[in-house]
């Protein structure tokens, strides 16, 4: 019995510790038919560098996945080397097809508490504010 309890505590504790190097932010005010999330993974808890994965899904079968690296400063996160691949699910023959790819050189997000804020340029003097929120309302790493 003692070994069973110790085994459970070890497994639970190790999963909890591994999760400390990762944070997830999802876009707010997005259509109810889609999701857009960034999963950030630091090299270690003290590091300012890491990798990320971006996942965009829509109910019509579109799936965009991307990955790259990031550098975190006091109030910014700079994403670089982002490669996106768009896949479309075919309901007709139940298969995934690669439809498009995109490469983004650099994107800067601003941090404020549990939020990431992206400013998208929409013409001269106009910009759109896109907000990503940690759905757990807490930072998974500090």
Secondary structure, 3 states (H helix, E strand, C coil): CHHHHHHHHHHHHHHHHHHHHEEEEEECCCCCCEEEEEEEEECCCCCCEEEEEEEEEECCCEEEEEEEEEEECCCEEEEEEEEEEEEEEECCCCEEEEEEEEEEEEEEEEEECCEEEEEEECCCCCEEEEEEECCCCCCCCC
